[in-house]
Amino acid sequence: MAYVDGFVLAVPKTKIEAYKTLALTCEPIWREYGAIGYPECIGDDTPYGELTSFPRLVQAKEDEVMVFSWIVYPDKATRDSCNKKVMEDPRLTETMATDIFDGKRMIFGGFAPFIGP
């Protein structure tokens, strides 16, 4: 059964184009190592809630926009293998060392679908 890595992060509005370039660089590499889906979404309706919200989740600042993305794999073993290869890939060494967003505030995790992919 499929496996999904999910991500929520805040990107400064002035760096959205740089983030899109980063995502377009990363997507084919993840696919090369086994990912079968790689949606990236820019928030356009993510209000700051009083108790919970996407912006609250990552302590988004006024000048930041939310990004919600996920990577789909055929199974967890492929995900584990893919992520290991991605982290060792020299094409991403420089790409991943960016200041496009604050990685310390990024929320991520792996999920086993029970409906869907």
N, C-alpha and C positions, 0 to 999 in steps of 0.2 A: 504494500500500500504506500501511497505517496507520503512525503514528509515535507514540512514547510518551515523555513526560517522567516520570522517576522521582525520588522524594524519600525521604530518610530523615532524621528529625530527632528530637530529644529535647525533650519538653515537661515542665515541672515538674508534678507530680501536682496541685498546687493550682491550676493554670491549664488543666486539661483542658477544663473547660466553656467557658472563654474561647476556647480553640483551636477547639472544635467550632463556636462562634458565628462565628469568623473563617472557617472552612471553608465554613459554610453561606452566608455572605455572598459569598465568592469564587466558589463553584461555578456559580451561574447566570450570572455575568459571563463566566467562561471559556467556558461553553456558548454564550452570545450571540455570541461571537467565533469559534466554530468547533469547540470541544472536543466530542467525542462520548461521552466517558466521564470520570468524576472520582471514583474510589474513594478514600476516606480510611479508614485502619485504625489502631486503637489496639492496641499490642502487649499481649498477655496471656501470652506464652510466649517471652520474649526474654532468656535467661540471658546473663550476662556471661561470655564465653569466655576461655580462657587466652591464645589467640593471635588469634582472630578472632571477631567477633560483631557484631550490629547495635549494641548499646550501645557497644562498643569503637570502632566506625566513627565515631561522633559524640562520643566521650568523654562518654557519659552519666554523670550523677551519680546517687547513691543515691536522691535524691528525684525522679527524672525517669522518665517512661514513653516508650517508643518510639512514633513515628508513622511509618507506611509508607504512601505514597500515590503515585498516578500519574495522569497526565492523558493521555487517548487522543485523537488527532486523526486525521482521514482521511488526512493525508499531512504531510510535513515542511514544505511551503510554507504550509499552513494553520496549523501550529504556529508558524512564524516570524511570520506575520502576526498571529495571535492574541496571542502574547506581546508584540509591539510595541504593539498596541492596549490590552492589559491594563495595561501599564506607564504608558500615557498617560491611562488612564481616571480621571477625577476622583473617581469613587465609591470608588476603592481607595487614593487618596493617604493618607487618614487611617487607613484600615483596615490598610494594610501597615506603617505606622509604629507598631508595637506592641512591647511587651516580653514578649510571650507566650512566645517561645522565642528562643534565641540563634541568629540566622541565620548567624553565622560558622561554626557547627558543623554546619549543614545540608549534607547531601550531595545533589547533584542532577546529572542528566545526561539527554541525549536518546538514545533507542534506536530503531533500525530493527528491528521484529520480523521473524523468519523463520518463526515459527509463531505463530498467534494473530491478534489483532484485525486 
